Amino acid sequence: MASGRSSKFDKVLVVAGAIVSINIVSILGTSFLDLNEKTKYKLILIQALLAMQSIMFFTARYLWLRLCLPLYNYPSLVNNVLFTFVIAVFILSQGSLVLGTIFSGVEPHWISLLSYSSLGLLMLLTTTTVISDVLTWISGVLNIRSGSFPSRVHYAKFQVIAIILISITLALLALLNGLREPLVKKVQIPIKHLPPEFNGFTIVHLPDLHVGPTVGRTMLERVVRTTNQLNADVVAITGDLVDATVYQLRQAVKPLLKLKARYGVYFVTGNHEYYTGDVDGWLKELEYLGVTPLHNSHVMLTHPSKPDTKLCLAGVDDVEGGFLRSGDHGSDFSKALKGVTNSIPTVLLAHRPKVAKLALDNYSVDLALAGHTHGGQMFPIHLWHLVREPYFAGLYQHKSGGNIYVSSGVHFWGMPMRLWSESEITHVTLTST
């Protein structure tokens, strides 16, 4: 009877996952449709959300087969408790993206925190289970036989319980690490032909603040307070500032009004500004908050005692802006650097490392500041960014002689967790070579 019910439930998950996964293909089709820009934009966002849900469905199905069935088929008090716990994680994690969108406000709602923490635990359960299954497969291939190795009958008593306990332990460690105050990381970067007047020029780099479902006003106030204590010449917010609409987060981002820097506070879009569906609203709201968006544009910073001495600060939109929006969104280096000569030291703000690399490949840029990778945040996200991005975290020198600094990010996306990565507020000092 138990086996029949499990088989029926498994088929339901397979059908649901297959139906929803069609959205992965339909996103590409939608991008070619002749629709109103805003309609197309919102349709793609909905399809992307459903595509994410499909991945989570398949993950839940895999864990159902590997963890839940052994617990269900060999009932005991411990197994029943663990079974109920894992099912609760399934349910909460499946609703995390929708619940986070609904409950975003001034401060994180407990429902958002719980559901996104469950999503992080789901990821750890999946990773630990895959590793366990690979090791079991290898032992089978090598024909390892040992009296101490657990039989299939005792799978629920050993492997499943071990997987769950290890995953919970890692989740707790990740929560403690994720909720710590960001470290202030000081970095000195040499710039070719930097005028002596700008030697020692400082930039506080703040990518990936992710104000939204699990980051609220209190955490942002803490970052603003630390940033102001650094007494920077420029504050650079390089994308993924928000994860919800202006209407939802207007009060949460008010602390940005208190940010201070001698030459101003600047912003470039990240992919998450486009995911909110309200990127234009955010560009206007940030201007009201005293933050200058560099929307494929630049500003010339002039030394107060020598107006002819200049430093160019340029910024480009996130590359996904070109896919999600028509018109003037998307990375446009020619527009951002128009009129900037090679003799003027140039610092470029770009959300993704691969966009920063493109800039140094083809234009005269001395330093690019980027984020996006979060230093991995959670395994196996590390692998995703290691494959997709040319630079992962830290300072790199490009073949052109320029430098790229990739921050691990100030906060976290969604899951209030960090495993084997640290939050940072980067204090960059420019020096003459």
Protein Blocks (a to p, Z undefined) as FASTA:
>chain_A
ZZmmmmmmmmmmmmmmmmmmmmmmmmmmmmmpccdfklmmmmmmmmmmmmmmmmmmmmmm
mmmmmmmmmmmmmgcfklmmmmmmmmmmmmmmmmmmmmmmmmgcfbdcfklmmmmmmmmm
mmmmmmmmmmmmmmmmmmmmnopacfklccfklmmmmmmmmmmmmmmmmmmmmmmmmmpc
cdddddddddehiafklgoiacdddehklpajklcfklmmmmmmmmmmnopabdcdeejk
bgcdfklmmmmmmmmmmpccfkbpcddddfklmmnopmmmmmmmmmmnopacdehiaddd
ddfklmkbccdddddddfklmmmpgcjedjdfklmmgoiafklccddddfblklmmmmmm
mmccfbdcdehknnnopacklmmmmmmpmbfbdcdddfkopacdddebjbdghiacdehi
acdddddddddZZ
